[in-house]
Amino acid sequence: MTTPGAPEARTLLQVSGLRKTYRSGASELVAVDDLSFTLTAGGALGIVGESGSGKTTTARMLIGLERPDAGQILVQGEPLAATVRGKAARLARAKAVQIVFQDPYLSLDGRISIGATLDGVLRLHGHRDPAARAARSRELLAQVGLGERESASLPRKLSGGQRQRAAIARALAVEPAVLVLDEAVSALDVSVQAQVLNLLTDIRRSTGIGLVFVSHDLAVVRYVCDEALVLYRGRTMEHRPVADLLNSPGHPYTQLLLASVPRPGWDPDSISSRRRELAGPR
């Protein structure tokens, strides 16, 4: 929501009518169907759903790992190319959107130190002066709460939380407009989750980067996001400010997600029954 008289936030990401299907023989699975949303500078959108809801397919389309069958993705007003050829085009797309996966080893090379990883990314993106690259690497690591010891370490020598911080630093090295986080804290314990989520909140407020937070965990989305979009079988059920959506869920699927969180008096049999009722044809 914009304060009266305040300048309108700059649009970083505009997604319109995305659709993605997978085919196997004569059968067809619609993974994402008519998905649309907008993300502004410094904003954080949570995309919420259970396994099979289409949220990871959405994340993969946002970074170009999957090609949508229909729809458009604009980053700072420019279409995200479905296919890229040549080094310059690949680097341009990398600067548009980066991703942090649940498993940091998907973006960290286990054979080289964290510092060497950052140096390689910076060199690839045109930072030619070694001293300037070293200074920028130290700055990135400090931004995520890591220091010289972690810089000199191989990924396997770090804790899970430290590895995820290093993966975030690597993604930030190219100064992307948008950072997609696909279940990026789900493998961490609760105390480390909170540290990483606080870090992400600080980064988006200080840099203006936009965050797309893909998660099944409603508590995480409440903690870090401004808005939440609920996906069920690839379709948007609700898209509202996160506090409104979680305090007053309107769709039965959102209500089911909230009811599925274990707590005193929780009845898993009742949840299973409601899930079966909801799982009819679209």
Helices and strands as residue ranges (DSSP letters): E 11-24, E 27-40, E 44-48, H 55-62, E 70-75, E 78-79, H 87-96, E 97-100, G 104-106, H 114-124, H 130-143, H 148-151, G 155-157, H 160-172, E 178-182, H 190-207, E 210-215, H 218-224, E 227-232, E 235-241, H 242-247, H 252-259, H 268-278
